[in-house]
Amino acid sequence: GTHRPLGPVTARAQVFDVEMELRFAQELKVEVAGDVAQRVFTVPELDGLSTTYFLDLALTDSAGVELSRNFYVLSTQADVLDWNASTYYHTPVKTHADLTGLSQLPPVELEVAATHAVEGDEGVTRVRVENPTGHLAYAVHLRLMRGENGEEVLPILWQDNYFPLLPGESREIEARYKVSDLAGASPVVEVGGWNVAGSGRHVP
């Protein structure tokens, strides 16, 4: 759903197994009206799909600019609710969805570069993060630190945080903050993630 008409957009759905093999892909041009939820895709049941799998959904406008992106970790074994033990306020889960495939993701070494600028009293840090491997980098997380051994810069507004990087994918993420919150230190970017090799490493 969206609150404003987006006009003609391209909707893309991709399903990957836990080894990042593409198992399903579909791309459609659609007209998106405001304040309306629209069903665009129905992902079919896929034979032999790994228990943990990934669904990547994206909307791009007519110029190819990404409007939205949603990445889901899913399971062929869904949550099973225990209705026999249900009360009016709580229904316990008898069997949880099996997402153990996340623990088997191999370590991914990301390529990261950062630039820092000052615009008036505002600091602007732009970080380019690339996944040069054939594996998923899951829940990539960026923090801005006051120097190499300093505390995290807060408050701060990141364009995005805790995001996936598919094999070969790169993102440019911007952060804005008050220069005074650096307390005279140089800004340093800290990179982490679920399976990011060397999580916690710093990039000047």
MOCOR-V900613 format. One record per pair of residues at least 24 apart in sequence whose ideal C-beta (glycine too) atoms are under 8 Angstrom apart, sorted by the first residue. I is the first residue (numbers start at 1). GAP is how many residues later the second one is. D is the distance in whole Angstrom. If there is no record, write none. Layout:
BEGIN
i=I gap=GAP d=D
i=I gap=GAP d=D
END
This chain:
BEGIN
i=1 gap=34 d=7
i=1 gap=35 d=7
i=1 gap=36 d=4
i=1 gap=37 d=8
i=2 gap=30 d=6
i=2 gap=32 d=6
i=2 gap=33 d=7
i=2 gap=34 d=8
i=3 gap=31 d=6
i=3 gap=32 d=6
i=4 gap=30 d=5
i=5 gap=27 d=7
i=5 gap=28 d=5
i=5 gap=29 d=4
i=6 gap=26 d=4
i=6 gap=28 d=8
i=6 gap=53 d=7
i=6 gap=55 d=7
i=6 gap=61 d=7
i=7 gap=24 d=7
i=7 gap=25 d=7
i=7 gap=54 d=8
i=7 gap=55 d=7
i=8 gap=53 d=8
i=8 gap=54 d=6
i=9 gap=50 d=5
i=9 gap=51 d=6
i=9 gap=52 d=6
i=9 gap=53 d=7
i=9 gap=58 d=6
i=10 gap=49 d=7
i=10 gap=50 d=5
i=10 gap=51 d=8
i=11 gap=29 d=5
i=11 gap=30 d=7
i=11 gap=46 d=7
i=11 gap=47 d=7
i=11 gap=48 d=6
i=12 gap=44 d=8
i=12 gap=45 d=7
i=12 gap=46 d=5
i=12 gap=47 d=8
i=12 gap=48 d=7
i=13 gap=27 d=8
i=13 gap=28 d=5
i=13 gap=30 d=6
i=13 gap=42 d=7
i=13 gap=43 d=7
i=13 gap=44 d=5
i=14 gap=41 d=7
i=14 gap=42 d=4
i=15 gap=28 d=6
i=15 gap=31 d=7
i=15 gap=34 d=8
i=15 gap=38 d=6
i=15 gap=39 d=7
i=15 gap=40 d=6
i=15 gap=41 d=8
i=16 gap=37 d=7
i=16 gap=38 d=5
i=16 gap=40 d=7
i=16 gap=120 d=7
i=16 gap=150 d=8
i=17 gap=32 d=6
i=17 gap=33 d=4
i=17 gap=36 d=5
i=17 gap=37 d=8
i=18 gap=32 d=4
i=18 gap=33 d=8
i=18 gap=34 d=5
i=18 gap=35 d=6
i=18 gap=36 d=8
i=18 gap=83 d=4
i=18 gap=86 d=7
i=18 gap=87 d=8
i=19 gap=31 d=7
i=20 gap=34 d=8
i=20 gap=114 d=7
i=20 gap=115 d=6
i=20 gap=116 d=5
i=20 gap=146 d=7
i=20 gap=147 d=6
i=23 gap=26 d=6
i=23 gap=30 d=7
i=32 gap=27 d=8
i=49 gap=27 d=6
i=50 gap=26 d=8
i=50 gap=51 d=6
i=51 gap=24 d=6
i=51 gap=25 d=5
i=51 gap=26 d=6
i=51 gap=47 d=5
i=51 gap=49 d=7
i=51 gap=50 d=6
i=52 gap=46 d=7
i=52 gap=47 d=5
i=52 gap=48 d=7
i=52 gap=49 d=3
i=52 gap=50 d=6
i=53 gap=48 d=8
i=54 gap=82 d=7
i=54 gap=110 d=8
i=56 gap=108 d=8
i=56 gap=110 d=7
i=71 gap=92 d=8
i=71 gap=93 d=5
i=73 gap=26 d=6
i=73 gap=29 d=6
i=73 gap=65 d=8
i=75 gap=24 d=6
i=102 gap=36 d=7
i=102 gap=92 d=7
i=105 gap=30 d=7
i=105 gap=31 d=6
i=105 gap=33 d=6
i=105 gap=89 d=7
i=105 gap=90 d=4
i=106 gap=29 d=5
i=106 gap=89 d=7
i=107 gap=88 d=6
i=107 gap=89 d=7
i=107 gap=90 d=4
i=108 gap=25 d=5
i=108 gap=27 d=5
i=108 gap=28 d=7
i=108 gap=29 d=4
i=108 gap=57 d=8
i=108 gap=85 d=8
i=108 gap=87 d=6
i=108 gap=88 d=6
i=108 gap=89 d=6
i=109 gap=24 d=7
i=109 gap=87 d=8
i=109 gap=88 d=4
i=109 gap=89 d=7
i=110 gap=27 d=6
i=110 gap=30 d=7
i=110 gap=55 d=7
i=110 gap=81 d=6
i=110 gap=83 d=8
i=110 gap=86 d=6
i=110 gap=87 d=8
i=112 gap=77 d=7
i=112 gap=79 d=5
i=112 gap=91 d=5
i=113 gap=90 d=7
i=114 gap=73 d=8
i=114 gap=75 d=5
i=114 gap=89 d=5
i=114 gap=90 d=7
i=116 gap=70 d=8
i=116 gap=71 d=5
i=118 gap=61 d=6
i=121 gap=57 d=6
i=121 gap=58 d=6
i=121 gap=59 d=7
i=122 gap=54 d=6
i=122 gap=55 d=7
i=122 gap=56 d=7
i=122 gap=57 d=7
i=123 gap=53 d=7
i=123 gap=54 d=5
i=123 gap=55 d=7
i=123 gap=56 d=5
i=123 gap=58 d=8
i=123 gap=59 d=7
i=123 gap=64 d=7
i=124 gap=50 d=7
i=124 gap=51 d=7
i=124 gap=52 d=6
i=125 gap=49 d=7
i=125 gap=50 d=5
i=125 gap=52 d=8
i=125 gap=62 d=6
i=125 gap=64 d=7
i=126 gap=46 d=6
i=126 gap=47 d=7
i=126 gap=48 d=5
i=126 gap=49 d=8
i=127 gap=45 d=7
i=127 gap=46 d=5
i=127 gap=47 d=8
i=127 gap=48 d=7
i=127 gap=62 d=6
i=127 gap=76 d=8
i=128 gap=42 d=6
i=128 gap=43 d=7
i=128 gap=44 d=5
i=129 gap=36 d=7
i=129 gap=41 d=7
i=129 gap=42 d=5
i=129 gap=43 d=8
i=129 gap=44 d=7
i=129 gap=62 d=7
i=130 gap=35 d=7
i=130 gap=39 d=7
i=130 gap=40 d=4
i=131 gap=34 d=4
i=131 gap=35 d=7
i=131 gap=36 d=6
i=131 gap=37 d=7
i=131 gap=38 d=6
i=131 gap=39 d=7
i=132 gap=36 d=7
i=133 gap=34 d=6
i=134 gap=33 d=5
i=134 gap=34 d=8
i=135 gap=32 d=6
i=135 gap=60 d=8
i=136 gap=28 d=6
i=136 gap=29 d=7
i=136 gap=30 d=6
i=136 gap=31 d=7
i=136 gap=59 d=8
i=137 gap=27 d=7
i=137 gap=28 d=4
i=137 gap=56 d=6
i=137 gap=57 d=8
i=137 gap=58 d=7
i=137 gap=59 d=6
i=138 gap=26 d=6
i=138 gap=55 d=7
i=138 gap=56 d=4
i=138 gap=57 d=6
i=139 gap=24 d=8
i=139 gap=25 d=7
i=139 gap=54 d=5
i=139 gap=55 d=4
i=140 gap=24 d=7
i=140 gap=25 d=6
i=140 gap=51 d=7
i=140 gap=52 d=8
i=140 gap=53 d=4
i=140 gap=56 d=6
i=141 gap=50 d=8
i=141 gap=51 d=5
i=141 gap=52 d=6
i=142 gap=31 d=6
i=142 gap=33 d=7
i=142 gap=47 d=6
i=142 gap=48 d=7
i=142 gap=49 d=6
i=142 gap=50 d=8
i=143 gap=46 d=7
i=143 gap=47 d=4
i=143 gap=49 d=7
i=144 gap=31 d=6
i=144 gap=33 d=7
i=144 gap=43 d=6
i=144 gap=44 d=7
i=144 gap=45 d=6
i=144 gap=46 d=8
i=145 gap=42 d=7
i=145 gap=43 d=5
i=145 gap=44 d=8
i=145 gap=45 d=5
i=145 gap=57 d=7
i=146 gap=35 d=8
i=146 gap=36 d=6
i=146 gap=37 d=6
i=146 gap=39 d=4
i=146 gap=41 d=8
i=146 gap=42 d=8
i=147 gap=38 d=4
i=147 gap=39 d=6
i=147 gap=41 d=6
i=148 gap=40 d=6
i=148 gap=54 d=6
i=150 gap=33 d=8
i=150 gap=35 d=5
i=150 gap=38 d=8
i=152 gap=38 d=8
i=153 gap=24 d=5
i=153 gap=28 d=5
i=153 gap=29 d=6
i=153 gap=34 d=7
i=154 gap=27 d=7
i=155 gap=26 d=8
i=156 gap=25 d=8
END
